[in-house]
């Protein structure tokens, strides 16, 4: 893992450089990172707007769309970056190494700052037996590895049937191994039972009654979002920036959203469960968004302001890690005699004073997000990119 200039890119990254670039894909990836930071750093002191918080269990909000959209972006980038003529051992080593580094980044991110405050005011080292082993980056790493292997060793026509098999297989596992009568519940679903057996409660998310939204079993359906992004990227490479290809993206997106609505009564929309209807809905919305971006940016040439998001899209991992780690640092810094940490003081003492309620929470999150964007811009100016 290193931060370096593009000239030092690995052969895998450099191999497809002759392929046509799609500004719409870069903007899509940057927009996803922007929304991810905005959702993750809601200002304290008031409840955030409902659309910027995740649905409690069943349901759907804008916040629920962010993570699957990032997985979709991972898949679309994969369609450009994976060289099909790489020798098998070299390919396996490369994707395994990248997946392992993503997993390691996730573990270290949740371990940071490696110490925790005790009730008596002292500090103690956070031992491995208290470490969360499942998180956003772990899911990204596992989905990337699974999707890369499937893409390499399956014919292109076989990917869509595998996507269907993954969704139906996951659905079947939930009913086969879930608690009878509570197969789709938070604590009774097969994914929670597997995570508790495999990891133990101490290594899971601690804020949702023992349920971990990035558990292992849900990786099956989440991999479909990556594969869908791959198929979309491959489609654009083959058919180009045309009205016909844009129409196809929009029609496919609308069809998948309709499928999600028809499927939802049997398997409700749930980001935390990563249900099949949720996958269909998020992929459909991503296709609609990407189709709109292709039309506006590539066909109409309305590129004003797109540079803001392409900067984020060029260095997504570095900006995401900074956003997650720096807010932890801010929450460790006491702010005067108020008893608040610096981030809470800013959220409550500044933004809630300016705009009480959810608007103040949004302004706090937006300010922090723009600061992260400024860091991303600074890194981009120096051509510093984090590559795995």
N, C-alpha and C positions, 0 to 999 in steps of 0.2 A: 504494500500500500504506500503510495507516495503522492506528493503534490508536485506537479511538474508541468512543463510547457508542452503544447501539442506536438512539437517536433520530436519529443521523446516518446511518443505514443507507441504502444505495443504493436506488433505486426497484425494482431487480430483486429485492432481498432483501425489500423491504417489500410488494411486490405480493401475495404469497400469504399474508400474515399472517392473513387471515380463515379460512384452512384449519385444520382440526382438528389440534392438536398430538398427537404420539404420544410419551409418556414413554419407551416401550420403545425407540424409535429413538435418543433422546438418550442413554439408558443404554447401549445397544449401542455407540454411537460413543465414549462415555467409557471404557467397559470396554476397547475396542480400543486406545485411546491408552495406558491404564494398562499393558496387556500389552506394547505396543510398547516403551515405555521400560524395562520390567522385563527384557525379552529383550535389548535393545540394550546394557544396562549391567551385564552379569554381573560380579560382583566378581572381582578377580584373586587369584591364589594357589592356585586349585583349579579343576578342570573343573566347569562348571555341570551341573545335572541334564540328562539326555539330552533330556527334553521341552522344555527351555528353550534348546536349541541347534538350529540348522537341520540337517536331514538332509544328509549329505555329498553325495549326488547323487540317487539314487532313494530313496524312502521318505517318511515323513510324521511330523511332530512338532507339538506345540502351537505352537512358535515359527513353524512354517511357515504356520500359519493366520492370523497377526496381520496381515501386509501385505494379503493379499487381502480380509480382513474390513474393513480401512480403505477399500479401493477400493469394496467393497460399500456402506459407509456414505456414501462420496462420491456414489454413484449414488442412494441413497435420499434424500439431501438434495437432489439435483438434481431429483427428482420434485416437490419442494415449491417450489424456488427458480426454476426456469426458467419464465418467462412465455411462453405460446404465442402471445400476441397482439403481441409486440414486433416492430417493423419489422425486416426482414431485415438491413439494414446496421447498425442499432443492436445487434441480437443478435450478429452476427458480430464487431463491435468489442468487445462486452462479454466474450464467451467467449474471444476471442483475447487480449485484455488480461489476463484472469485467468490463462489458461494460461501466458502469457509471464512474468507475475510469479511464478507457482509455479516455473517453470523457473529464473528468476533467483535466487530464494531457494535453490534446490538448489545452483546453482553457487557462490553466496557462502558457503553453509553448509560446503561441502567445501573452499573456499578458506581459510576462517577457520583460524588467526589471521593468514593472509597471509604469515607467515614460518615458516621451519623451522630446526631445530637442525642444524648441520653436525658432521662427525666431530671437528673440532678444537675444538668447544665454542662456536663463534661462531654467529651467526644470519644467515640469508640470506633475501632476498625470494623467495617462491614464485611463479615466473613462470607465465604462462598455459600454456606448453608442458608443464608438469608437472601441470596441473589435470585432475581427473577430471570428465568431462562427462556421465556417467550415474550416477544415484543414485535413491533412493526418490522424492524430490520431482519429479525429471524424469519418472519414469514416471507419477506421479500427474497431472502437468500434461498430458502427451501423452494419457493415457487419458481425462482429463476433456474435453479438446478433441474427441477423436474421438467419445466417447459423446454429448457435447452436440450435435454436428453430426448424428449419426445420429438422435438423439431428435427433433430439430427437423424434419428433412426426410424422415423415414420415418413411415408410419402405425404406430400402436401394434402392430398385428398383424404388421408386418414386422420388428420388432426381434428376436424369437426366431429366425426363420430367418437373420437376419444373424449372430446369435451363433453358430449352428451353422456358418455359412459361414466365419466368422473362425477357429474352432477347426480345422475340416477343412482350410481353406486354409493355416493355419500348419503343420499336420501335413504337408501335401503339400510345402510349401517346405523343411521340414527334410530330407525325403528327396530332393527335387529338387536341392538345392544343398549338402547336407552331404557330408562326406568319405565315399566309398563304404565301406560296412561299419562306419562309425563315426558314423552320422547322428545318434544320440542321445547321443554321448559329449560330455564337457566341452569338448574342444578341436576335435572334428571336426564339431560341429553347425553348421548354416548361420548361426545367430545369432552365434556366436563369430567365424566367418569374416567376416561382414558388419561386426561391430564393429571388428575389427582393420583391415579395409580402409577403413572410413569414419572412425574416430576415431584409430586407431593405438594401440599398446600403452601409451604414456605417458598417455593420457587415459582409461584404463579402470581398473577395480578392480585393486589391486596384490597382493592376498593370496590369490588362488586360481588361480595359474598362468596368468594372462592371461584367465581367464574372468570376465565381468561378469554378475552375476545380474540386473541391471537394464538389460540390453542392449536395442537398438532393436527387434529382430524379435519378442521376447517381448511387446512392447506389444500386438500383435494379439490374443493370447489374454487378456492382462490386462484389456483393454478390456471383455471379456465380463463380468468381475466387476462393473465399474461399471454396465453395462447391466442385469445381473441385479438389482443394488440398486435401479436406477431402476424396473424392472418391479415389484419387491416394494413399493416405496413407493407406486407408483401403485395397485397392488392394494389396499393398506390404505386409501388415500384413498377408493377406490370402494366397498369392502365394509365398512369400519369395524372397530370392535373387537368382534368377535362370536366365538362359539364356532365357527361355520362357517368364518370366515376363518382362525382359529387352526388349525383342523384342516387346512385347505388348505395352510397354510405347512408344517406338520409332515409331511404326506404328500408334498408336493413335495420337501422336504428329504431325507426318507428315500429317495425315489425317485432323487434325484440322487446320493446316497452309494452306493446300489446300482449305479447306472450307472457310477460311478467305479471301483468294484471290478471290474465286468465289463470295463471298458475297459483297466484297468491292465495286464493281461498283454500287450496290444499296444502300449500307450503308457503306460509306468509313471508312477506319481505322482512328480512332481519339481517342487519349488518353484523351483529354480534355472533349470530349463528352462521352467517355467510350462506344463506339459503339459496337454492337454485333460482327462485324468483328474483332474489336480490342480484344474483349474477346477471341474469337476463336483463334486468332493469338497468343496472349500471353500465353494462356493455352497450346497451341500446342508447343510453344517454351520452356515453362517450362517442359513439359513432355519429350521433346527431351534432354534438359539439364540434367534432373534428370535421364533419362535412361542412358545417357553417364556416369554420376557419379556413378550410381549403377554398371555399367560394370567395370569402371576403379578402383573404390575403393573397392567394395564388392566382385566382381568376380575375378579381376586380382590382387587385393591386392596392388595397387599402391597408398599407403597412404602418401607418403612423402609430407610434407608441409600442410597436411590437418588440422593439429592441429591449425594452424593460423586461419582458418575459423571456426573451431568448437568452439574456444574461443568466437568469435563474435556471433555465433549462440546460445550459452548458455545464453547470457545476452543481447538480441537484444534491448529491450526497454530502458534499462539504457544507452547503448552506443548511441542509436539514440538520446535520450533526451540530453545527454551530448554534442553531436555534434551540435545540434541545439542551445543550450543555450550558450555554450562557444564561439561560433563564434559571437553571439550577444555581449558578453562581450568584445571581441577583437575589435569590431566595435565601442565600446563606448570609447576606450582609445585613446586619441590623440597621434600622433607620431611626436614629436618635432615641428618644425616651418613649416612643410610641408603642414599643413592643412588637412592631411590625418589621418584616423584612423589606428590603428596598423595592422589590417588585410589588408587594402588597401596598406599601406606602404610596408608590406612584399610582397604582390603580385606585386606591381608596381616597388618598389625600389630594390627588391632583385630578384624575379623570372623573371620579365620582362627584367631585366638587364642580367641575366644569359642566358635566352632563350626567346627572344622577340616573341610575337605572341601566338598562341594557345598552343604551347608546354609549354611556361612559365605558362600559366593559368592552364594547366594540372599538372605541377610539384607543383604548389602552392596547388592545391586541393589534390594531392596525399600526400604531406607532412602533411597537416592537417588531412587527413584520417588516415595516419599511426600513428599520435599522438593520435587520438581517439582509434585506435586499441591498442596502448600501455596502455592507461587508462583501456580499457577492459581487457587486459592481467593482469594488476595490480589488478583489482577487482577479476578476476578469481583466481589468486594466493591466495587471501585472502578469496576466496569462498563467495564473496559478490554478490548476485544476486537480481535483482529487480523483485518481484513477485506481481501480482495484484490478 
